[in-house]
Amino acid sequence: MNKKDILKNKKVIFVLLAIVAVLVVTVVSVVMINNNKGTEKKVKKESKEAITEQGIIKDETFGNLNFSNTTLIKDGDQYTLSMDVTNPTQSEIDIEQVNVNLKDKDGNSVIVLLGYIGDPMKAGETRTVTSSVATDLSKVKSKTIEEKKGNE
């Protein structure tokens, strides 16, 4: 081999090494980015917490309406209360809104959430009522439900 061939081989080897280095950096970058995305999703998922206090999640009846499947979920600073409302009667019930009074262990009101039912409920109908608030509800131990009247 002459000097010219050796020099040419060195250039080819250098170019190949450069290409391999770029590929390695690209693959490592993609893997790291995907790992970070997974971590972000995991952190968000772990921030959700179900409040399982029996006084909150218990089924209740108000008037002729049944409130069941109650959940109180904490997601970051946001709390979301959700309940299924069922009209078990053979008649239409016209209660547009209810107040959901969330209370602490001493029975003191922490906050009153609005449960919007909407149009009159037909016999046997079930709807889901949801209310969210950015107030700390970690001390809530029970709830009461009452009809919201007028501009209360």
N, CA, C and O atoms as a GROMACS GRO file, in nm:
protein
  608
    1MET      N    1   0.084  -0.118   0.000
    1MET     CA    2   0.000   0.000   0.000
    1MET      C    3   0.089   0.124   0.000
    1MET      O    4   0.188   0.132   0.072
    2ASN      N    5   0.050   0.217  -0.080
    2ASN     CA    6   0.128   0.340  -0.082
    2ASN      C    7   0.067   0.443   0.014
    2ASN      O    8  -0.040   0.422   0.072
    3LYS      N    9   0.136   0.550   0.027
    3LYS     CA   10   0.094   0.656   0.121
    3LYS      C   11  -0.044   0.711   0.085
    3LYS      O   12  -0.123   0.742   0.174
    4LYS      N   13  -0.071   0.722  -0.042
    4LYS     CA   14  -0.198   0.778  -0.087
    4LYS      C   15  -0.314   0.686  -0.044
    4LYS      O   16  -0.418   0.735   0.001
    5ASP      N   17  -0.297   0.556  -0.059
    5ASP     CA   18  -0.400   0.461  -0.019
    5ASP      C   19  -0.421   0.461   0.133
    5ASP      O   20  -0.534   0.453   0.181
    6ILE      N   21  -0.311   0.471   0.206
    6ILE     CA   22  -0.321   0.475   0.353
    6ILE      C   23  -0.396   0.599   0.398
    6ILE      O   24  -0.482   0.592   0.486
    7LEU      N   25  -0.365   0.713   0.337
    7LEU     CA   26  -0.432   0.839   0.370
    7LEU      C   27  -0.580   0.831   0.337
    7LEU      O   28  -0.664   0.877   0.414
    8LYS      N   29  -0.614   0.771   0.220
    8LYS     CA   30  -0.752   0.754   0.179
    8LYS      C   31  -0.826   0.663   0.278
    8LYS      O   32  -0.940   0.692   0.315
    9ASN      N   33  -0.763   0.554   0.322
    9ASN     CA   34  -0.824   0.462   0.419
    9ASN      C   35  -0.847   0.532   0.553
    9ASN      O   36  -0.949   0.508   0.619
   10LYS      N   37  -0.754   0.617   0.594
   10LYS     CA   38  -0.770   0.692   0.720
   10LYS      C   39  -0.890   0.785   0.712
   10LYS      O   40  -0.964   0.798   0.810
   11LYS      N   41  -0.910   0.850   0.597
   11LYS     CA   42  -1.024   0.941   0.579
   11LYS      C   43  -1.155   0.862   0.584
   11LYS      O   44  -1.252   0.906   0.646
   12VAL      N   45  -1.157   0.746   0.518
   12VAL     CA   46  -1.278   0.664   0.518
   12VAL      C   47  -1.309   0.617   0.661
   12VAL      O   48  -1.424   0.622   0.704
   13ILE      N   49  -1.208   0.573   0.733
   13ILE     CA   50  -1.227   0.529   0.871
   13ILE      C   51  -1.275   0.645   0.957
   13ILE      O   52  -1.364   0.626   1.040
   14PHE      N   53  -1.220   0.763   0.940
   14PHE     CA   54  -1.260   0.882   1.016
   14PHE      C   55  -1.407   0.915   0.988
   14PHE      O   56  -1.483   0.942   1.081
   15VAL      N   57  -1.446   0.913   0.860
   15VAL     CA   58  -1.585   0.944   0.822
   15VAL      C   59  -1.680   0.839   0.884
   15VAL      O   60  -1.785   0.874   0.938
   16LEU      N   61  -1.642   0.711   0.875
   16LEU     CA   62  -1.724   0.606   0.933
   16LEU      C   63  -1.738   0.623   1.085
   16LEU      O   64  -1.847   0.607   1.139
   17LEU      N   65  -1.629   0.655   1.153
   17LEU     CA   66  -1.634   0.678   1.298
   17LEU      C   67  -1.723   0.798   1.332
   17LEU      O   68  -1.796   0.795   1.430
   18ALA      N   69  -1.716   0.902   1.250
   18ALA     CA   70  -1.800   1.021   1.272
   18ALA      C   71  -1.948   0.985   1.257
   18ALA      O   72  -2.032   1.029   1.335
   19ILE      N   73  -1.978   0.904   1.154
   19ILE     CA   74  -2.117   0.863   1.132
   19ILE      C   75  -2.166   0.778   1.250
   19ILE      O   76  -2.277   0.798   1.299
   20VAL      N   77  -2.084   0.683   1.294
   20VAL     CA   78  -2.121   0.599   1.408
   20VAL      C   79  -2.142   0.685   1.533
   20VAL      O   80  -2.236   0.661   1.609
   21ALA      N   81  -2.056   0.783   1.555
   21ALA     CA   82  -2.069   0.871   1.673
   21ALA      C   83  -2.201   0.948   1.667
   21ALA      O   84  -2.269   0.961   1.769
   22VAL      N   85  -2.238   1.000   1.551
   22VAL     CA   86  -2.362   1.075   1.535
   22VAL      C   87  -2.482   0.982   1.562
   22VAL      O   88  -2.577   1.022   1.630
   23LEU      N   89  -2.477   0.860   1.509
   23LEU     CA   90  -2.585   0.765   1.533
   23LEU      C   91  -2.599   0.731   1.681
   23LEU      O   92  -2.710   0.725   1.733
   24VAL      N   93  -2.488   0.709   1.749
   24VAL     CA   94  -2.491   0.677   1.892
   24VAL      C   95  -2.551   0.793   1.970
   24VAL      O   96  -2.636   0.771   2.057
   25VAL      N   97  -2.509   0.914   1.942
   25VAL     CA   98  -2.562   1.032   2.012
   25VAL      C   99  -2.712   1.046   1.986
   25VAL      O  100  -2.787   1.078   2.077
   26THR      N  101  -2.756   1.022   1.863
   26THR     CA  102  -2.897   1.032   1.828
   26THR      C  103  -2.980   0.928   1.904
   26THR      O  104  -3.084   0.961   1.960
   27VAL      N  105  -2.934   0.804   1.906
   27VAL     CA  106  -3.006   0.698   1.975
   27VAL      C  107  -3.014   0.727   2.124
   27VAL      O  108  -3.120   0.712   2.185
   28VAL      N  109  -2.904   0.768   2.184
   28VAL     CA  110  -2.903   0.799   2.327
   28VAL      C  111  -2.998   0.915   2.357
   28VAL      O  112  -3.070   0.912   2.457
   29SER      N  113  -3.000   1.016   2.272
   29SER     CA  114  -3.089   1.131   2.291
   29SER      C  115  -3.235   1.089   2.285
   29SER      O  116  -3.315   1.130   2.369
   30VAL      N  117  -3.271   1.007   2.187
   30VAL     CA  118  -3.409   0.961   2.173
   30VAL      C  119  -3.450   0.880   2.295
   30VAL      O  120  -3.560   0.898   2.347
   31VAL      N  121  -3.363   0.791   2.341
   31VAL     CA  122  -3.394   0.709   2.458
   31VAL      C  123  -3.413   0.798   2.581
   31VAL      O  124  -3.507   0.777   2.657
   32MET      N  125  -3.328   0.896   2.600
   32MET     CA  126  -3.340   0.985   2.716
   32MET      C  127  -3.468   1.067   2.710
   32MET      O  128  -3.535   1.086   2.812
   33ILE      N  129  -3.503   1.116   2.592
   33ILE     CA  130  -3.626   1.195   2.577
   33ILE      C  131  -3.747   1.108   2.609
   33ILE      O  132  -3.837   1.151   2.680
   34ASN      N  133  -3.749   0.986   2.556
   34ASN     CA  134  -3.862   0.896   2.584
   34ASN      C  135  -3.870   0.860   2.731
   34ASN      O  136  -3.979   0.849   2.786
   35ASN      N  137  -3.756   0.841   2.798
   35ASN     CA  138  -3.757   0.812   2.941
   35ASN      C  139  -3.812   0.930   3.020
   35ASN      O  140  -3.886   0.911   3.116
   36ASN      N  141  -3.775   1.052   2.980
   36ASN     CA  142  -3.826   1.171   3.050
   36ASN      C  143  -3.976   1.186   3.032
   36ASN      O  144  -4.046   1.224   3.126
   37LYS      N  145  -4.026   1.156   2.911
   37LYS     CA  146  -4.171   1.164   2.890
   37LYS      C  147  -4.242   1.065   2.979
   37LYS      O  148  -4.345   1.098   3.038
   38GLY      N  149  -4.191   0.947   2.990
   38GLY     CA  150  -4.250   0.846   3.078
   38GLY      C  151  -4.251   0.891   3.222
   38GLY      O  152  -4.349   0.868   3.294
   39THR      N  153  -4.145   0.954   3.265
   39THR     CA  154  -4.135   1.004   3.403
   39THR      C  155  -4.238   1.113   3.428
   39THR      O  156  -4.301   1.115   3.534
   40GLU      N  157  -4.254   1.205   3.332
   40GLU     CA  158  -4.352   1.312   3.349
   40GLU      C  159  -4.492   1.255   3.362
   40GLU      O  160  -4.569   1.298   3.448
   41LYS      N  161  -4.526   1.158   3.277
   41LYS     CA  162  -4.659   1.097   3.286
   41LYS      C  163  -4.676   1.026   3.420
   41LYS      O  164  -4.782   1.034   3.482
   42LYS      N  165  -4.573   0.959   3.464
   42LYS     CA  166  -4.581   0.885   3.589
   42LYS      C  167  -4.603   0.980   3.707
   42LYS      O  168  -4.682   0.951   3.796
   43VAL      N  169  -4.534   1.093   3.707
   43VAL     CA  170  -4.549   1.190   3.814
   43VAL      C  171  -4.692   1.243   3.815
   43VAL      O  172  -4.753   1.256   3.921
   44LYS      N  173  -4.747   1.275   3.696
   44LYS     CA  174  -4.883   1.325   3.692
   44LYS      C  175  -4.981   1.221   3.742
   44LYS      O  176  -5.072   1.254   3.819
   45LYS      N  177  -4.965   1.096   3.700
   45LYS     CA  178  -5.055   0.991   3.745
   45LYS      C  179  -5.050   0.975   3.896
   45LYS      O  180  -5.153   0.959   3.961
   46GLU      N  181  -4.931   0.980   3.951
   46GLU     CA  182  -4.915   0.959   4.094
   46GLU      C  183  -4.969   1.075   4.176
   46GLU      O  184  -4.991   1.060   4.296
   47SER      N  185  -4.992   1.192   4.113
   47SER     CA  186  -5.042   1.305   4.189
   47SER      C  187  -5.193   1.292   4.216
   47SER      O  188  -5.246   1.361   4.303
   48LYS      N  189  -5.263   1.203   4.142
   48LYS     CA  190  -5.405   1.182   4.167
   48LYS      C  191  -5.423   1.092   4.288
   48LYS      O  192  -5.351   0.994   4.307
   49GLU      N  193  -5.520   1.130   4.370
   49GLU     CA  194  -5.544   1.053   4.492
   49GLU      C  195  -5.694   1.048   4.518
   49GLU      O  196  -5.761   1.152   4.516
   50ALA      N  197  -5.746   0.930   4.541
   50ALA     CA  198  -5.888   0.915   4.574
   50ALA      C  199  -5.906   0.931   4.724
   50ALA      O  200  -5.837   0.865   4.803
   51ILE      N  201  -5.997   1.017   4.764
   51ILE     CA  202  -6.032   1.033   4.905
   51ILE      C  203  -6.138   0.928   4.935
   51ILE      O  204  -6.244   0.926   4.872
   52THR      N  205  -6.109   0.839   5.030
   52THR     CA  206  -6.198   0.725   5.054
   52THR      C  207  -6.273   0.734   5.188
   52THR      O  208  -6.323   0.633   5.237
   53GLU      N  209  -6.280   0.850   5.245
   53GLU     CA  210  -6.350   0.871   5.372
   53GLU      C  211  -6.495   0.823   5.358
   53GLU      O  212  -6.568   0.872   5.272
   54GLN      N  213  -6.535   0.729   5.440
   54GLN     CA  214  -6.667   0.668   5.429
   54GLN      C  215  -6.782   0.768   5.440
   54GLN      O  216  -6.886   0.749   5.377
   55GLY      N  217  -6.765   0.872   5.518
   55GLY     CA  218  -6.870   0.973   5.533
   55GLY      C  219  -6.893   1.053   5.406
   55GLY      O  220  -6.998   1.116   5.390
   56ILE      N  221  -6.797   1.050   5.316
   56ILE     CA  222  -6.810   1.122   5.190
   56ILE      C  223  -6.864   1.030   5.081
   56ILE      O  224  -6.956   1.066   5.008
   57ILE      N  225  -6.807   0.911   5.070
   57ILE     CA  226  -6.840   0.826   4.956
   57ILE      C  227  -6.965   0.740   4.976
   57ILE      O  228  -7.007   0.670   4.884
   58LYS      N  229  -7.023   0.745   5.095
   58LYS     CA  230  -7.142   0.662   5.120
   58LYS      C  231  -7.258   0.705   5.031
   58LYS      O  232  -7.269   0.822   4.994
   59ASP      N  233  -7.345   0.609   4.998
   59ASP     CA  234  -7.465   0.637   4.922
   59ASP      C  235  -7.564   0.711   5.011
   59ASP      O  236  -7.570   0.687   5.132
   60GLU      N  237  -7.640   0.802   4.952
   60GLU     CA  238  -7.737   0.881   5.029
   60GLU      C  239  -7.864   0.901   4.949
   60GLU      O  240  -7.866   0.887   4.827
   61THR      N  241  -7.970   0.933   5.020
   61THR     CA  242  -8.096   0.968   4.957
   61THR      C  243  -8.132   1.109   5.001
   61THR      O  244  -8.124   1.143   5.119
   62PHE      N  245  -8.173   1.189   4.905
   62PHE     CA  246  -8.223   1.323   4.937
   62PHE      C  247  -8.356   1.336   4.865
   62PHE      O  248  -8.364   1.322   4.743
   63GLY      N  249  -8.459   1.364   4.942
   63GLY     CA  250  -8.592   1.367   4.881
   63GLY      C  251  -8.618   1.230   4.820
   63GLY      O  252  -8.606   1.128   4.888
   64ASN      N  253  -8.653   1.228   4.694
   64ASN     CA  254  -8.674   1.101   4.624
   64ASN      C  255  -8.557   1.064   4.534
   64ASN      O  256  -8.569   0.972   4.453
   65LEU      N  257  -8.446   1.133   4.546
   65LEU     CA  258  -8.330   1.104   4.461
   65LEU      C  259  -8.227   1.022   4.538
   65LEU      O  260  -8.204   1.044   4.657
   66ASN      N  261  -8.165   0.928   4.469
   66ASN     CA  262  -8.057   0.850   4.527
   66ASN      C  263  -7.924   0.900   4.472
   66ASN      O  264  -7.908   0.919   4.352
   67PHE      N  265  -7.828   0.922   4.562
   67PHE     CA  266  -7.694   0.965   4.525
   67PHE      C  267  -7.600   0.849   4.555
   67PHE      O  268  -7.592   0.804   4.670
   68SER      N  269  -7.529   0.801   4.455
   68SER     CA  270  -7.442   0.684   4.471
   68SER      C  271  -7.314   0.700   4.390
   68SER      O  272  -7.296   0.798   4.318
   69ASN      N  273  -7.226   0.600   4.403
   69ASN     CA  274  -7.098   0.601   4.331
   69ASN      C  275  -7.022   0.732   4.349
   69ASN      O  276  -6.964   0.784   4.254
   70THR      N  277  -7.024   0.783   4.469
   70THR     CA  278  -6.957   0.910   4.499
   70THR      C  279  -6.806   0.892   4.500
   70THR      O  280  -6.754   0.798   4.561
   71THR      N  281  -6.737   0.983   4.432
   71THR     CA  282  -6.590   0.985   4.437
   71THR      C  283  -6.545   1.126   4.466
   71THR      O  284  -6.608   1.224   4.424
   72LEU      N  285  -6.435   1.136   4.538
   72LEU     CA  286  -6.369   1.264   4.561
   72LEU      C  287  -6.223   1.241   4.525
   72LEU      O  288  -6.152   1.167   4.594
   73ILE      N  289  -6.179   1.304   4.418
   73ILE     CA  290  -6.044   1.283   4.365
   73ILE      C  291  -5.964   1.412   4.382
   73ILE      O  292  -6.010   1.520   4.347
   74LYS      N  293  -5.844   1.397   4.435
   74LYS     CA  294  -5.749   1.508   4.447
   74LYS      C  295  -5.649   1.493   4.333
   74LYS      O  296  -5.584   1.389   4.320
   75ASP      N  297  -5.637   1.596   4.251
   75ASP     CA  298  -5.540   1.597   4.141
   75ASP      C  299  -5.463   1.727   4.151
   75ASP      O  300  -5.508   1.832   4.105
   76GLY      N  301  -5.344   1.719   4.214
   76GLY     CA  302  -5.267   1.841   4.240
   76GLY      C  303  -5.341   1.922   4.345
   76GLY      O  304  -5.368   1.874   4.454
   77ASP      N  305  -5.375   2.048   4.310
   77ASP     CA  306  -5.450   2.134   4.402
   77ASP      C  307  -5.601   2.128   4.377
   77ASP      O  308  -5.678   2.191   4.449
   78GLN      N  309  -5.642   2.053   4.277
   78GLN     CA  310  -5.783   2.047   4.237
   78GLN      C  311  -5.851   1.925   4.299
   78GLN      O  312  -5.796   1.815   4.296
   79TYR      N  313  -5.970   1.945   4.354
   79TYR     CA  314  -6.052   1.836   4.407
   79TYR      C  315  -6.178   1.828   4.322
   79TYR      O  316  -6.240   1.930   4.292
   80THR      N  317  -6.217   1.706   4.283
   80THR     CA  318  -6.337   1.687   4.202
   80THR      C  319  -6.429   1.586   4.270
   80THR      O  320  -6.390   1.471   4.295
   81LEU      N  321  -6.551   1.630   4.299
   81LEU     CA  322  -6.654   1.545   4.357
   81LEU      C  323  -6.747   1.502   4.244
   81LEU      O  324  -6.792   1.584   4.165
   82SER      N  325  -6.775   1.372   4.238
   82SER     CA  326  -6.863   1.318   4.135
   82SER      C  327  -6.960   1.220   4.200
   82SER      O  328  -6.921   1.139   4.284
   83MET      N  329  -7.089   1.230   4.160
   83MET     CA  330  -7.192   1.141   4.215
   83MET      C  331  -7.291   1.107   4.106
   83MET      O  332  -7.324   1.191   4.022
   84ASP      N  333  -7.339   0.983   4.108
   84ASP     CA  334  -7.451   0.946   4.022
   84ASP      C  335  -7.579   0.982   4.096
   84ASP      O  336  -7.592   0.955   4.215
   85VAL      N  337  -7.673   1.043   4.024
   85VAL     CA  338  -7.802   1.080   4.081
   85VAL      C  339  -7.908   1.002   4.005
   85VAL      O  340  -7.916   1.007   3.882
   86THR      N  341  -7.990   0.928   4.080
   86THR     CA  342  -8.092   0.844   4.017
   86THR      C  343  -8.230   0.881   4.070
   86THR      O  344  -8.249   0.904   4.190
   87ASN      N  345  -8.325   0.887   3.978
   87ASN     CA  346  -8.465   0.905   4.015
   87ASN      C  347  -8.529   0.764   4.013
   87ASN      O  348  -8.563   0.714   3.907
   88PRO      N  349  -8.544   0.702   4.131
   88PRO     CA  350  -8.597   0.566   4.135
   88PRO      C  351  -8.750   0.559   4.130
   88PRO      O  352  -8.808   0.450   4.131
   89THR      N  353  -8.814   0.675   4.126
   89THR     CA  354  -8.960   0.679   4.132
   89THR      C  355  -9.021   0.655   3.994
   89THR      O  356  -8.950   0.640   3.894
   90GLN      N  357  -9.152   0.652   3.990
   90GLN     CA  358  -9.228   0.637   3.864
   90GLN      C  359  -9.269   0.774   3.809
   90GLN      O  360  -9.339   0.782   3.708
   91SER      N  361  -9.224   0.882   3.876
   91SER     CA  362  -9.262   1.018   3.835
   91SER      C  363  -9.138   1.100   3.802
   91SER      O  364  -9.026   1.066   3.841
   92GLU      N  365  -9.162   1.207   3.730
   92GLU     CA  366  -9.055   1.303   3.701
   92GLU      C  367  -9.026   1.384   3.827
   92GLU      O  368  -9.117   1.422   3.900
   93ILE      N  369  -8.896   1.412   3.851
   93ILE     CA  370  -8.857   1.493   3.967
   93ILE      C  371  -8.789   1.619   3.915
   93ILE      O  372  -8.699   1.612   3.830
   94ASP      N  373  -8.833   1.734   3.967
   94ASP     CA  374  -8.780   1.861   3.919
   94ASP      C  375  -8.696   1.929   4.028
   94ASP      O  376  -8.744   2.020   4.097
   95ILE      N  377  -8.574   1.884   4.044
   95ILE     CA  378  -8.477   1.950   4.132
   95ILE      C  379  -8.358   1.984   4.043
   95ILE      O  380  -8.284   1.895   4.001
   96GLU      N  381  -8.341   2.112   4.014
   96GLU     CA  382  -8.238   2.154   3.919
   96GLU      C  383  -8.097   2.149   3.979
   96GLU      O  384  -8.003   2.110   3.910
   97GLN      N  385  -8.083   2.187   4.106
   97GLN     CA  386  -7.952   2.193   4.169
   97GLN      C  387  -7.960   2.148   4.314
   97GLN      O  388  -8.063   2.162   4.380
   98VAL      N  389  -7.850   2.093   4.363
   98VAL     CA  390  -7.839   2.060   4.506
   98VAL      C  391  -7.712   2.123   4.560
   98VAL      O  392  -7.615   2.145   4.488
   99ASN      N  393  -7.715   2.150   4.689
   99ASN     CA  394  -7.594   2.191   4.759
   99ASN      C  395  -7.534   2.066   4.824
   99ASN      O  396  -7.605   1.990   4.889
  100VAL      N  397  -7.406   2.047   4.806
  100VAL     CA  398  -7.335   1.937   4.871
  100VAL      C  399  -7.245   2.002   4.975
  100VAL      O  400  -7.142   2.061   4.942
  101ASN      N  401  -7.286   1.990   5.100
  101ASN     CA  402  -7.216   2.054   5.210
  101ASN      C  403  -7.110   1.956   5.262
  101ASN      O  404  -7.144   1.853   5.321
  102LEU      N  405  -6.981   1.989   5.241
  102LEU     CA  406  -6.872   1.904   5.287
  102LEU      C  407  -6.828   1.954   5.424
  102LEU      O  408  -6.801   2.073   5.444
  103LYS      N  409  -6.820   1.859   5.520
  103LYS     CA  410  -6.796   1.897   5.660
  103LYS      C  411  -6.671   1.830   5.717
  103LYS      O  412  -6.629   1.724   5.671
  104ASP      N  413  -6.612   1.895   5.818
  104ASP     CA  414  -6.495   1.838   5.885
  104ASP      C  415  -6.540   1.740   5.993
  104ASP      O  416  -6.659   1.714   6.006
  105LYS      N  417  -6.445   1.687   6.070
  105LYS     CA  418  -6.476   1.584   6.172
  105LYS      C  419  -6.570   1.635   6.281
  105LYS      O  420  -6.638   1.555   6.346
  106ASP      N  421  -6.574   1.767   6.302
  106ASP     CA  422  -6.661   1.825   6.405
  106ASP      C  423  -6.798   1.865   6.350
  106ASP      O  424  -6.882   1.919   6.422
  107GLY      N  425  -6.821   1.837   6.221
  107GLY     CA  426  -6.949   1.872   6.160
  107GLY      C  427  -6.956   2.014   6.108
  107GLY      O  428  -7.063   2.059   6.066
  108ASN      N  429  -6.843   2.086   6.112
  108ASN     CA  430  -6.841   2.222   6.060
  108ASN      C  431  -6.827   2.221   5.909
  108ASN      O  432  -6.753   2.141   5.852
  109SER      N  433  -6.900   2.310   5.844
  109SER     CA  434  -6.894   2.319   5.698
  109SER      C  435  -6.757   2.368   5.653
  109SER      O  436  -6.708   2.471   5.700
  110VAL      N  437  -6.696   2.293   5.562
  110VAL     CA  438  -6.568   2.334   5.502
  110VAL      C  439  -6.597   2.412   5.375
  110VAL      O  440  -6.537   2.517   5.350
  111ILE      N  441  -6.690   2.360   5.295
  111ILE     CA  442  -6.731   2.426   5.170
  111ILE      C  443  -6.863   2.366   5.125
  111ILE      O  444  -6.893   2.250   5.155
  112VAL      N  445  -6.941   2.444   5.052
  112VAL     CA  446  -7.064   2.395   4.992
  112VAL      C  447  -7.043   2.395   4.841
  112VAL      O  448  -7.020   2.500   4.780
  113LEU      N  449  -7.051   2.277   4.781
  113LEU     CA  450  -7.035   2.264   4.636
  113LEU      C  451  -7.171   2.259   4.570
  113LEU      O  452  -7.267   2.207   4.628
  114LEU      N  453  -7.181   2.311   4.450
  114LEU     CA  454  -7.304   2.308   4.374
  114LEU      C  455  -7.308   2.180   4.290
  114LEU      O  456  -7.214   2.150   4.216
  115GLY      N  457  -7.415   2.106   4.304
  115GLY     CA  458  -7.438   1.989   4.220
  115GLY      C  459  -7.548   2.022   4.121
  115GLY      O  460  -7.665   2.031   4.158
  116TYR      N  461  -7.511   2.039   3.995
  116TYR     CA  462  -7.609   2.079   3.893
  116TYR      C  463  -7.671   1.955   3.831
  116TYR      O  464  -7.602   1.877   3.765
  117ILE      N  465  -7.801   1.937   3.851
  117ILE     CA  466  -7.874   1.824   3.795
  117ILE      C  467  -7.934   1.862   3.660
  117ILE      O  468  -7.934   1.781   3.567
  118GLY      N  469  -7.984   1.983   3.649
  118GLY     CA  470  -8.037   2.031   3.521
  118GLY      C  471  -8.186   2.011   3.507
  118GLY      O  472  -8.263   2.031   3.601
  119ASP      N  473  -8.226   1.972   3.386
  119ASP     CA  474  -8.367   1.954   3.355
  119ASP      C  475  -8.430   1.849   3.446
  119ASP      O  476  -8.360   1.767   3.505
  120PRO      N  477  -8.564   1.852   3.456
  120PRO     CA  478  -8.631   1.752   3.538
  120PRO      C  479  -8.588   1.610   3.499
  120PRO      O  480  -8.570   1.579   3.381
  121MET      N  481  -8.572   1.524   3.601
  121MET     CA  482  -8.528   1.386   3.577
  121MET      C  483  -8.650   1.297   3.556
  121MET      O  484  -8.744   1.298   3.635
  122LYS      N  485  -8.645   1.221   3.449
  122LYS     CA  486  -8.753   1.126   3.420
  122LYS      C  487  -8.746   1.008   3.517
  122LYS      O  488  -8.642   0.985   3.580
  123ALA      N  489  -8.853   0.936   3.528
  123ALA     CA  490  -8.859   0.816   3.613
  123ALA      C  491  -8.750   0.718   3.571
  123ALA      O  492  -8.736   0.686   3.453
  124GLY      N  493  -8.672   0.670   3.671
  124GLY     CA  494  -8.567   0.572   3.644
  124GLY      C  495  -8.438   0.628   3.585
  124GLY      O  496  -8.343   0.552   3.564
  125GLU      N  497  -8.433   0.756   3.558
  125GLU     CA  498  -8.315   0.817   3.494
  125GLU      C  499  -8.200   0.834   3.594
  125GLU      O  500  -8.222   0.859   3.713
  126THR      N  501  -8.076   0.818   3.543
  126THR     CA  502  -7.955   0.841   3.622
  126THR      C  503  -7.867   0.941   3.548
  126THR      O  504  -7.849   0.933   3.427
  127ARG      N  505  -7.813   1.035   3.622
  127ARG     CA  506  -7.718   1.134   3.569
  127ARG      C  507  -7.598   1.140   3.661
  127ARG      O  508  -7.604   1.097   3.776
  128THR      N  509  -7.490   1.195   3.610
  128THR     CA  510  -7.371   1.217   3.693
  128THR      C  511  -7.356   1.366   3.719
  128THR      O  512  -7.358   1.447   3.627
  129VAL      N  513  -7.340   1.400   3.846
  129VAL     CA  514  -7.319   1.538   3.889
  129VAL      C  515  -7.172   1.550   3.927
  129VAL      O  516  -7.120   1.468   4.003
  130THR      N  517  -7.105   1.653   3.876
  130THR     CA  518  -6.963   1.673   3.903
  130THR      C  519  -6.940   1.817   3.944
  130THR      O  520  -6.996   1.910   3.885
  131SER      N  521  -6.854   1.836   4.045
  131SER     CA  522  -6.820   1.970   4.090
  131SER      C  523  -6.672   1.971   4.128
  131SER      O  524  -6.624   1.881   4.198
  132SER      N  525  -6.599   2.073   4.082
  132SER     CA  526  -6.455   2.083   4.110
  132SER      C  527  -6.424   2.214   4.182
  132SER      O  528  -6.491   2.315   4.164
  133VAL      N  529  -6.319   2.208   4.264
  133VAL     CA  530  -6.279   2.326   4.340
  133VAL      C  531  -6.130   2.318   4.370
  133VAL      O  532  -6.074   2.209   4.386
  134ALA      N  533  -6.066   2.432   4.378
  134ALA     CA  534  -5.924   2.438   4.412
  134ALA      C  535  -5.908   2.478   4.559
  134ALA      O  536  -5.827   2.564   4.592
  135THR      N  537  -5.984   2.414   4.646
  135THR     CA  538  -5.979   2.437   4.790
  135THR      C  539  -5.935   2.307   4.856
  135THR      O  540  -5.977   2.200   4.813
  136ASP      N  541  -5.851   2.315   4.958
  136ASP     CA  542  -5.803   2.195   5.026
  136ASP      C  543  -5.919   2.126   5.098
  136ASP      O  544  -5.979   2.182   5.190
  137LEU      N  545  -5.949   2.004   5.054
  137LEU     CA  546  -6.058   1.927   5.115
  137LEU      C  547  -6.006   1.806   5.191
  137LEU      O  548  -6.082   1.713   5.218
  138SER      N  549  -5.879   1.808   5.226
  138SER     CA  550  -5.819   1.693   5.294
  138SER      C  551  -5.878   1.668   5.433
  138SER      O  552  -5.866   1.557   5.485
  139LYS      N  553  -5.942   1.767   5.493
  139LYS     CA  554  -5.999   1.751   5.627
  139LYS      C  555  -6.148   1.715   5.624
  139LYS      O  556  -6.210   1.700   5.729
  140VAL      N  557  -6.203   1.702   5.504
  140VAL     CA  558  -6.345   1.671   5.491
  140VAL      C  559  -6.370   1.527   5.534
  140VAL      O  560  -6.298   1.436   5.493
  141LYS      N  561  -6.474   1.507   5.617
  141LYS     CA  562  -6.507   1.374   5.670
  141LYS      C  563  -6.649   1.328   5.634
  141LYS      O  564  -6.679   1.209   5.641
  142SER      N  565  -6.737   1.423   5.596
  142SER     CA  566  -6.874   1.384   5.566
  142SER      C  567  -6.936   1.485   5.470
  142SER      O  568  -6.880   1.591   5.441
  143LYS      N  569  -7.055   1.449   5.421
  143LYS     CA  570  -7.129   1.540   5.334
  143LYS      C  571  -7.277   1.531   5.365
  143LYS      O  572  -7.327   1.429   5.412
  144THR      N  573  -7.347   1.640   5.338
  144THR     CA  574  -7.493   1.638   5.341
  144THR      C  575  -7.541   1.700   5.209
  144THR      O  576  -7.473   1.783   5.150
  145ILE      N  577  -7.657   1.657   5.166
  145ILE     CA  578  -7.713   1.705   5.040
  145ILE      C  579  -7.846   1.770   5.068
  145ILE      O  580  -7.928   1.716   5.141
  146GLU      N  581  -7.868   1.888   5.008
  146GLU     CA  582  -7.995   1.958   5.024
  146GLU      C  583  -8.024   2.033   4.896
  146GLU      O  584  -7.933   2.065   4.820
  147GLU      N  585  -8.149   2.061   4.872
  147GLU     CA  586  -8.187   2.132   4.751
  147GLU      C  587  -8.138   2.275   4.756
  147GLU      O  588  -8.151   2.343   4.858
  148LYS      N  589  -8.082   2.322   4.646
  148LYS     CA  590  -8.043   2.463   4.636
  148LYS      C  591  -8.165   2.538   4.588
  148LYS      O  592  -8.224   2.504   4.486
  149LYS      N  593  -8.201   2.642   4.662
  149LYS     CA  594  -8.319   2.719   4.626
  149LYS      C  595  -8.280   2.860   4.591
  149LYS      O  596  -8.199   2.922   4.660
  150GLY      N  597  -8.336   2.910   4.483
  150GLY     CA  598  -8.315   3.048   4.443
  150GLY      C  599  -8.170   3.085   4.429
  150GLY      O  600  -8.092   3.013   4.366
  151ASN      N  601  -8.133   3.201   4.488
  151ASN     CA  602  -7.995   3.253   4.476
  151ASN      C  603  -7.910   3.223   4.596
  151ASN      O  604  -7.823   3.302   4.631
  152GLU      N  605  -7.932   3.111   4.660
  152GLU     CA  606  -7.853   3.074   4.779
  152GLU      C  607  -7.706   3.076   4.747
  152GLU      O  608  -7.623   3.048   4.833
   0.00000   0.00000   0.00000
